[in-house]
Amino acid sequence: MEINFNEFAAFKAITFLNPDADISLESKHAINEERVLITKQLYAYMVQKDGLEKAIYRFGRLILMGTSMSKMACESKEAVWIADFFENIGFTSFAKELIFGDH
């Protein structure tokens, strides 16, 4: 599926702004509101650019692709965690902080 820079930027924000992160309740609420706003703006942009029928199809595919990517990222992180647990892979403390959020 071809997407332009604006669609990619919005998709990236929707995908990676995580309201479930270990942050304050107020921050979770703010992030969720922004994600909803960006999602609505992306849909409106696609409708204006492509027309309703094509926008519905493209928007749906893009959002479903995000779900698949999130699932793959979780599975990859789990595999890395297991490898680290059994000491199959050596990680620097910096890498552990990036991957696992350890402080």
N, CA, C and O atoms as a GROMACS GRO file, in nm:
protein
  412
    1MET      N    1   0.084  -0.118   0.000
    1MET     CA    2   0.000   0.000   0.000
    1MET      C    3   0.089   0.124   0.000
    1MET      O    4   0.181   0.134   0.080
    2GLU      N    5   0.061   0.215  -0.088
    2GLU     CA    6   0.137   0.339  -0.096
    2GLU      C    7   0.075   0.444  -0.006
    2GLU      O    8  -0.046   0.467  -0.009
    3ILE      N    9   0.159   0.509   0.074
    3ILE     CA   10   0.113   0.620   0.157
    3ILE      C   11   0.209   0.736   0.139
    3ILE      O   12   0.328   0.716   0.112
    4ASN      N   13   0.158   0.858   0.155
    4ASN     CA   14   0.244   0.974   0.142
    4ASN      C   15   0.302   1.012   0.278
    4ASN      O   16   0.272   0.950   0.380
    5PHE      N   17   0.384   1.115   0.279
    5PHE     CA   18   0.452   1.156   0.401
    5PHE      C   19   0.354   1.193   0.512
    5PHE      O   20   0.374   1.154   0.627
    6ASN      N   21   0.248   1.267   0.481
    6ASN     CA   22   0.150   1.308   0.582
    6ASN      C   23   0.081   1.188   0.645
    6ASN      O   24   0.063   1.182   0.766
    7GLU      N   25   0.042   1.093   0.561
    7GLU     CA   26  -0.024   0.973   0.611
    7GLU      C   27   0.072   0.891   0.698
    7GLU      O   28   0.032   0.838   0.802
    8PHE      N   29   0.197   0.881   0.654
    8PHE     CA   30   0.296   0.807   0.732
    8PHE      C   31   0.320   0.872   0.868
    8PHE      O   32   0.327   0.803   0.969
    9ALA      N   33   0.333   1.004   0.870
    9ALA     CA   34   0.357   1.074   0.997
    9ALA      C   35   0.241   1.054   1.094
    9ALA      O   36   0.263   1.029   1.213
   10ALA      N   37   0.119   1.064   1.044
   10ALA     CA   38   0.002   1.043   1.130
   10ALA      C   39  -0.005   0.898   1.178
   10ALA      O   40  -0.031   0.873   1.295
   11PHE      N   41   0.019   0.804   1.088
   11PHE     CA   42   0.018   0.662   1.124
   11PHE      C   43   0.122   0.633   1.231
   11PHE      O   44   0.095   0.560   1.327
   12LYS      N   45   0.240   0.689   1.215
   12LYS     CA   46   0.348   0.669   1.312
   12LYS      C   47   0.307   0.724   1.450
   12LYS      O   48   0.330   0.660   1.552
   13ALA      N   49   0.246   0.841   1.452
   13ALA     CA   50   0.201   0.900   1.579
   13ALA      C   51   0.092   0.813   1.643
   13ALA      O   52   0.097   0.788   1.764
   14ILE      N   53  -0.003   0.768   1.565
   14ILE     CA   54  -0.111   0.683   1.618
   14ILE      C   55  -0.055   0.553   1.674
   14ILE      O   56  -0.097   0.507   1.780
   15THR      N   57   0.040   0.495   1.603
   15THR     CA   58   0.096   0.366   1.641
   15THR      C   59   0.185   0.374   1.764
   15THR      O   60   0.178   0.288   1.852
   16PHE      N   61   0.269   0.476   1.770
   16PHE     CA   62   0.371   0.478   1.874
   16PHE      C   63   0.340   0.564   1.996
   16PHE      O   64   0.410   0.554   2.096
   17LEU      N   65   0.238   0.648   1.990
   17LEU     CA   66   0.195   0.717   2.111
   17LEU      C   67   0.114   0.617   2.193
   17LEU      O   68   0.002   0.582   2.157
   18ASN      N   69   0.171   0.572   2.303
   18ASN     CA   70   0.112   0.463   2.379
   18ASN      C   71   0.054   0.513   2.511
   18ASN      O   72   0.129   0.545   2.603
   19PRO      N   73  -0.078   0.520   2.522
   19PRO     CA   74  -0.138   0.564   2.648
   19PRO      C   75  -0.128   0.459   2.759
   19PRO      O   76  -0.161   0.487   2.874
   20ASP      N   77  -0.082   0.339   2.725
   20ASP     CA   78  -0.068   0.233   2.825
   20ASP      C   79   0.071   0.230   2.887
   20ASP      O   80   0.102   0.142   2.967
   21ALA      N   81   0.156   0.325   2.849
   21ALA     CA   82   0.291   0.331   2.905
   21ALA      C   83   0.286   0.362   3.054
   21ALA      O   84   0.182   0.404   3.106
   22ASP      N   85   0.397   0.342   3.120
   22ASP     CA   86   0.407   0.365   3.264
   22ASP      C   87   0.422   0.515   3.290
   22ASP      O   88   0.532   0.564   3.320
   23ILE      N   89   0.310   0.588   3.280
   23ILE     CA   90   0.308   0.732   3.299
   23ILE      C   91   0.187   0.769   3.385
   23ILE      O   92   0.105   0.684   3.417
   24SER      N   93   0.178   0.895   3.422
   24SER     CA   94   0.069   0.939   3.508
   24SER      C   95  -0.066   0.926   3.437
   24SER      O   96  -0.073   0.922   3.314
   25LEU      N   97  -0.171   0.919   3.516
   25LEU     CA   98  -0.306   0.908   3.461
   25LEU      C   99  -0.339   1.029   3.374
   25LEU      O  100  -0.402   1.016   3.269
   26GLU      N  101  -0.297   1.146   3.418
   26GLU     CA  102  -0.320   1.268   3.341
   26GLU      C  103  -0.251   1.261   3.204
   26GLU      O  104  -0.308   1.301   3.103
   27SER      N  105  -0.128   1.211   3.203
   27SER     CA  106  -0.054   1.197   3.077
   27SER      C  107  -0.120   1.093   2.986
   27SER      O  108  -0.127   1.113   2.864
   28LYS      N  109  -0.166   0.983   3.043
   28LYS     CA  110  -0.236   0.880   2.964
   28LYS      C  111  -0.358   0.940   2.895
   28LYS      O  112  -0.383   0.914   2.777
   29HIS      N  113  -0.432   1.020   2.970
   29HIS     CA  114  -0.552   1.083   2.916
   29HIS      C  115  -0.516   1.179   2.802
   29HIS      O  116  -0.581   1.179   2.697
   30ALA      N  117  -0.412   1.259   2.822
   30ALA     CA  118  -0.370   1.355   2.719
   30ALA      C  119  -0.323   1.283   2.593
   30ALA      O  120  -0.356   1.324   2.482
   31ILE      N  121  -0.245   1.177   2.610
   31ILE     CA  122  -0.196   1.101   2.494
   31ILE      C  123  -0.312   1.037   2.420
   31ILE      O  124  -0.316   1.040   2.296
   32ASN      N  125  -0.407   0.980   2.492
   32ASN     CA  126  -0.522   0.918   2.428
   32ASN      C  127  -0.603   1.020   2.348
   32ASN      O  128  -0.647   0.992   2.237
   33GLU      N  129  -0.622   1.139   2.406
   33GLU     CA  130  -0.695   1.244   2.335
   33GLU      C  131  -0.624   1.283   2.206
   33GLU      O  132  -0.688   1.302   2.102
   34GLU      N  133  -0.492   1.294   2.211
   34GLU     CA  134  -0.415   1.330   2.092
   34GLU      C  135  -0.423   1.220   1.986
   34GLU      O  136  -0.435   1.250   1.867
   35ARG      N  137  -0.416   1.095   2.029
   35ARG     CA  138  -0.428   0.984   1.933
   35ARG      C  139  -0.563   0.987   1.862
   35ARG      O  140  -0.570   0.968   1.741
   36VAL      N  141  -0.668   1.011   1.938
   36VAL     CA  142  -0.802   1.018   1.878
   36VAL      C  143  -0.809   1.134   1.779
   36VAL      O  144  -0.862   1.119   1.669
   37LEU      N  145  -0.755   1.249   1.818
   37LEU     CA  146  -0.755   1.366   1.730
   37LEU      C  147  -0.676   1.340   1.602
   37LEU      O  148  -0.722   1.372   1.493
   38ILE      N  149  -0.558   1.281   1.614
   38ILE     CA  150  -0.476   1.251   1.496
   38ILE      C  151  -0.546   1.149   1.407
   38ILE      O  152  -0.541   1.161   1.284
   39THR      N  153  -0.611   1.050   1.467
   39THR     CA  154  -0.684   0.949   1.389
   39THR      C  155  -0.796   1.013   1.309
   39THR      O  156  -0.814   0.983   1.191
   40LYS      N  157  -0.872   1.101   1.373
   40LYS     CA  158  -0.981   1.171   1.303
   40LYS      C  159  -0.926   1.259   1.191
   40LYS      O  160  -0.983   1.264   1.082
   41GLN      N  161  -0.816   1.328   1.218
   41GLN     CA  162  -0.756   1.415   1.116
   41GLN      C  163  -0.703   1.334   0.999
   41GLN      O  164  -0.716   1.376   0.883
   42LEU      N  165  -0.643   1.220   1.027
   42LEU     CA  166  -0.593   1.134   0.920
   42LEU      C  167  -0.708   1.088   0.831
   42LEU      O  168  -0.698   1.092   0.708
   43TYR      N  169  -0.817   1.044   0.893
   43TYR     CA  170  -0.932   0.998   0.816
   43TYR      C  171  -0.988   1.112   0.729
   43TYR      O  172  -1.016   1.092   0.611
   44ALA      N  173  -1.005   1.230   0.788
   44ALA     CA  174  -1.057   1.344   0.713
   44ALA      C  175  -0.964   1.380   0.597
   44ALA      O  176  -1.010   1.412   0.487
   45TYR      N  177  -0.834   1.375   0.621
   45TYR     CA  178  -0.735   1.404   0.517
   45TYR      C  179  -0.748   1.304   0.403
   45TYR      O  180  -0.746   1.341   0.286
   46MET      N  181  -0.761   1.177   0.437
   46MET     CA  182  -0.771   1.073   0.334
   46MET      C  183  -0.901   1.086   0.254
   46MET      O  184  -0.901   1.063   0.133
   47VAL      N  185  -1.010   1.121   0.321
   47VAL     CA  186  -1.137   1.141   0.251
   47VAL      C  187  -1.125   1.258   0.154
   47VAL      O  188  -1.169   1.249   0.039
   48GLN      N  189  -1.064   1.367   0.200
   48GLN     CA  190  -1.049   1.486   0.115
   48GLN      C  191  -0.958   1.456  -0.004
   48GLN      O  192  -0.982   1.502  -0.115
   49LYS      N  193  -0.853   1.378   0.020
   49LYS     CA  194  -0.754   1.348  -0.084
   49LYS      C  195  -0.804   1.241  -0.182
   49LYS      O  196  -0.782   1.253  -0.302
   50ASP      N  197  -0.869   1.137  -0.131
   50ASP     CA  198  -0.901   1.019  -0.212
   50ASP      C  199  -1.049   0.999  -0.243
   50ASP      O  200  -1.083   0.917  -0.328
   51GLY      N  201  -1.137   1.070  -0.176
   51GLY     CA  202  -1.279   1.043  -0.187
   51GLY      C  203  -1.320   0.938  -0.085
   51GLY      O  204  -1.236   0.863  -0.034
   52LEU      N  205  -1.448   0.932  -0.054
   52LEU     CA  206  -1.498   0.849   0.056
   52LEU      C  207  -1.468   0.701   0.039
   52LEU      O  208  -1.412   0.639   0.130
   53GLU      N  209  -1.503   0.642  -0.074
   53GLU     CA  210  -1.486   0.497  -0.092
   53GLU      C  211  -1.341   0.453  -0.078
   53GLU      O  212  -1.310   0.360  -0.003
   54LYS      N  213  -1.253   0.520  -0.150
   54LYS     CA  214  -1.112   0.483  -0.146
   54LYS      C  215  -1.052   0.511  -0.008
   54LYS      O  216  -0.970   0.433   0.041
   55ALA      N  217  -1.094   0.621   0.054
   55ALA     CA  218  -1.042   0.656   0.186
   55ALA      C  219  -1.082   0.552   0.291
   55ALA      O  220  -1.000   0.515   0.375
   56ILE      N  221  -1.205   0.505   0.286
   56ILE     CA  222  -1.250   0.403   0.381
   56ILE      C  223  -1.162   0.278   0.367
   56ILE      O  224  -1.117   0.223   0.467
   57TYR      N  225  -1.139   0.235   0.245
   57TYR     CA  226  -1.057   0.117   0.219
   57TYR      C  227  -0.913   0.138   0.268
   57TYR      O  228  -0.860   0.054   0.340
   58ARG      N  229  -0.851   0.248   0.228
   58ARG     CA  230  -0.711   0.274   0.263
   58ARG      C  231  -0.695   0.296   0.414
   58ARG      O  232  -0.600   0.245   0.474
   59PHE      N  233  -0.786   0.371   0.474
   59PHE     CA  234  -0.777   0.398   0.618
   59PHE      C  235  -0.790   0.268   0.696
   59PHE      O  236  -0.713   0.244   0.790
   60GLY      N  237  -0.885   0.184   0.659
   60GLY     CA  238  -0.902   0.055   0.726
   60GLY      C  239  -0.779  -0.032   0.716
   60GLY      O  240  -0.736  -0.091   0.815
   61ARG      N  241  -0.721  -0.040   0.597
   61ARG     CA  242  -0.599  -0.121   0.579
   61ARG      C  243  -0.484  -0.066   0.662
   61ARG      O  244  -0.409  -0.143   0.722
   62LEU      N  245  -0.471   0.066   0.667
   62LEU     CA  246  -0.362   0.128   0.742
   62LEU      C  247  -0.376   0.099   0.892
   62LEU      O  248  -0.278   0.064   0.958
   63ILE      N  249  -0.496   0.114   0.945
   63ILE     CA  250  -0.518   0.089   1.088
   63ILE      C  251  -0.496  -0.059   1.120
   63ILE      O  252  -0.436  -0.091   1.223
   64LEU      N  253  -0.543  -0.148   1.035
   64LEU     CA  254  -0.521  -0.292   1.059
   64LEU      C  255  -0.373  -0.328   1.051
   64LEU      O  256  -0.327  -0.416   1.123
   65MET      N  257  -0.300  -0.260   0.965
   65MET     CA  258  -0.156  -0.283   0.956
   65MET      C  259  -0.089  -0.243   1.088
   65MET      O  260   0.005  -0.308   1.133
   66GLY      N  261  -0.137  -0.137   1.150
   66GLY     CA  262  -0.083  -0.094   1.280
   66GLY      C  263  -0.104  -0.199   1.387
   66GLY      O  264  -0.016  -0.221   1.470
   67THR      N  265  -0.219  -0.263   1.386
   67THR     CA  266  -0.248  -0.369   1.482
   67THR      C  267  -0.150  -0.484   1.464
   67THR      O  268  -0.097  -0.538   1.561
   68SER      N  269  -0.127  -0.523   1.339
   68SER     CA  270  -0.032  -0.632   1.312
   68SER      C  271   0.109  -0.595   1.355
   68SER      O  272   0.180  -0.677   1.412
   69MET      N  273   0.149  -0.472   1.327
   69MET     CA  274   0.283  -0.428   1.365
   69MET      C  275   0.300  -0.427   1.517
   69MET      O  276   0.405  -0.466   1.568
   70SER      N  277   0.198  -0.382   1.589
   70SER     CA  278   0.206  -0.380   1.735
   70SER      C  279   0.219  -0.521   1.791
   70SER      O  280   0.296  -0.545   1.883
   71LYS      N  281   0.144  -0.613   1.734
   71LYS     CA  282   0.151  -0.753   1.778
   71LYS      C  283   0.290  -0.810   1.753
   71LYS      O  284   0.346  -0.879   1.839
   72MET      N  285   0.347  -0.782   1.635
   72MET     CA  286   0.480  -0.832   1.603
   72MET      C  287   0.584  -0.771   1.697
   72MET      O  288   0.678  -0.840   1.739
   73ALA      N  289   0.569  -0.644   1.730
   73ALA     CA  290   0.664  -0.579   1.820
   73ALA      C  291   0.659  -0.642   1.958
   73ALA      O  292   0.763  -0.664   2.020
   74CYS      N  293   0.539  -0.671   2.007
   74CYS     CA  294   0.524  -0.737   2.138
   74CYS      C  295   0.588  -0.875   2.138
   74CYS      O  296   0.657  -0.912   2.232
   75GLU      N  297   0.564  -0.951   2.031
   75GLU     CA  298   0.622  -1.085   2.022
   75GLU      C  299   0.774  -1.079   2.014
   75GLU      O  300   0.843  -1.162   2.073
   76SER      N  301   0.826  -0.982   1.941
   76SER     CA  302   0.972  -0.966   1.930
   76SER      C  303   1.033  -0.930   2.065
   76SER      O  304   1.137  -0.984   2.103
   77LYS      N  305   0.967  -0.839   2.136
   77LYS     CA  306   1.017  -0.798   2.268
   77LYS      C  307   1.015  -0.917   2.363
   77LYS      O  308   1.108  -0.935   2.443
   78GLU      N  309   0.911  -0.998   2.355
   78GLU     CA  310   0.901  -1.116   2.441
   78GLU      C  311   1.014  -1.215   2.410
   78GLU      O  312   1.073  -1.273   2.501
   79ALA      N  313   1.043  -1.235   2.282
   79ALA     CA  314   1.151  -1.326   2.243
   79ALA      C  315   1.286  -1.275   2.294
   79ALA      O  316   1.369  -1.354   2.340
   80VAL      N  317   1.308  -1.146   2.286
   80VAL     CA  318   1.432  -1.087   2.336
   80VAL      C  319   1.440  -1.102   2.488
   80VAL      O  320   1.546  -1.132   2.542
   81TRP      N  321   1.327  -1.082   2.557
   81TRP     CA  322   1.323  -1.096   2.703
   81TRP      C  323   1.360  -1.239   2.743
   81TRP      O  324   1.438  -1.259   2.836
   82ILE      N  325   1.305  -1.337   2.673
   82ILE     CA  326   1.335  -1.478   2.703
   82ILE      C  327   1.482  -1.507   2.678
   82ILE      O  328   1.547  -1.574   2.758
   83ALA      N  329   1.536  -1.458   2.566
   83ALA     CA  330   1.678  -1.479   2.536
   83ALA      C  331   1.765  -1.416   2.644
   83ALA      O  332   1.866  -1.474   2.684
   84ASP      N  333   1.727  -1.298   2.692
   84ASP     CA  334   1.802  -1.232   2.798
   84ASP      C  335   1.792  -1.312   2.928
   84ASP      O  336   1.891  -1.327   3.000
   85PHE      N  337   1.672  -1.362   2.959
   85PHE     CA  338   1.651  -1.438   3.082
   85PHE      C  339   1.740  -1.561   3.087
   85PHE      O  340   1.799  -1.592   3.190
   86PHE      N  341   1.750  -1.631   2.974
   86PHE     CA  342   1.833  -1.751   2.968
   86PHE      C  343   1.978  -1.720   2.929
   86PHE      O  344   2.058  -1.810   2.905
   87GLU      N  345   2.009  -1.593   2.924
   87GLU     CA  346   2.144  -1.543   2.895
   87GLU      C  347   2.196  -1.593   2.760
   87GLU      O  348   2.316  -1.618   2.745
   88ASN      N  349   2.106  -1.607   2.663
   88ASN     CA  350   2.146  -1.645   2.527
   88ASN      C  351   2.208  -1.528   2.453
   88ASN      O  352   2.289  -1.546   2.362
   89ILE      N  353   2.168  -1.407   2.492
   89ILE     CA  354   2.218  -1.286   2.428
   89ILE      C  355   2.265  -1.192   2.539
   89ILE      O  356   2.194  -1.173   2.638
   90GLY      N  357   2.382  -1.135   2.523
   90GLY     CA  358   2.432  -1.039   2.621
   90GLY      C  359   2.393  -0.898   2.581
   90GLY      O  360   2.420  -0.855   2.469
   91PHE      N  361   2.329  -0.826   2.672
   91PHE     CA  362   2.288  -0.689   2.645
   91PHE      C  363   2.365  -0.594   2.736
   91PHE      O  364   2.389  -0.624   2.852
   92THR      N  365   2.402  -0.479   2.682
   92THR     CA  366   2.460  -0.374   2.767
   92THR      C  367   2.348  -0.315   2.851
   92THR      O  368   2.230  -0.333   2.819
   93SER      N  369   2.383  -0.246   2.956
   93SER     CA  370   2.280  -0.184   3.040
   93SER      C  371   2.200  -0.081   2.960
   93SER      O  372   2.080  -0.064   2.983
   94PHE      N  373   2.266  -0.013   2.867
   94PHE     CA  374   2.197   0.084   2.782
   94PHE      C  375   2.093   0.015   2.694
   94PHE      O  376   1.980   0.062   2.682
   95ALA      N  377   2.131  -0.097   2.633
   95ALA     CA  378   2.038  -0.172   2.548
   95ALA      C  379   1.920  -0.224   2.630
   95ALA      O  380   1.805  -0.220   2.585
   96LYS      N  381   1.947  -0.272   2.752
   96LYS     CA  382   1.838  -0.320   2.838
   96LYS      C  383   1.741  -0.208   2.870
   96LYS      O  384   1.619  -0.228   2.872
   97GLU      N  385   1.795  -0.090   2.896
   97GLU     CA  386   1.707   0.024   2.926
   97GLU      C  387   1.620   0.059   2.806
   97GLU      O  388   1.501   0.088   2.822
   98LEU      N  389   1.677   0.056   2.687
   98LEU     CA  390   1.600   0.086   2.566
   98LEU      C  391   1.493  -0.020   2.539
   98LEU      O  392   1.380   0.013   2.505
   99ILE      N  393   1.530  -0.146   2.553
   99ILE     CA  394   1.439  -0.256   2.519
   99ILE      C  395   1.336  -0.280   2.628
   99ILE      O  396   1.216  -0.293   2.599
  100PHE      N  397   1.381  -0.286   2.752
  100PHE     CA  398   1.294  -0.328   2.861
  100PHE      C  399   1.247  -0.213   2.950
  100PHE      O  400   1.154  -0.231   3.029
  101GLY      N  401   1.309  -0.097   2.937
  101GLY     CA  402   1.272   0.014   3.023
  101GLY      C  403   1.330   0.002   3.162
  101GLY      O  404   1.286   0.072   3.254
  102ASP      N  405   1.429  -0.086   3.180
  102ASP     CA  406   1.493  -0.102   3.312
  102ASP      C  407   1.571   0.024   3.344
  102ASP      O  408   1.631   0.087   3.257
  103HIS      N  409   1.570   0.058   3.471
  103HIS     CA  410   1.644   0.178   3.513
  103HIS      C  411   1.762   0.139   3.596
  103HIS      O  412   1.837   0.226   3.641
   0.00000   0.00000   0.00000
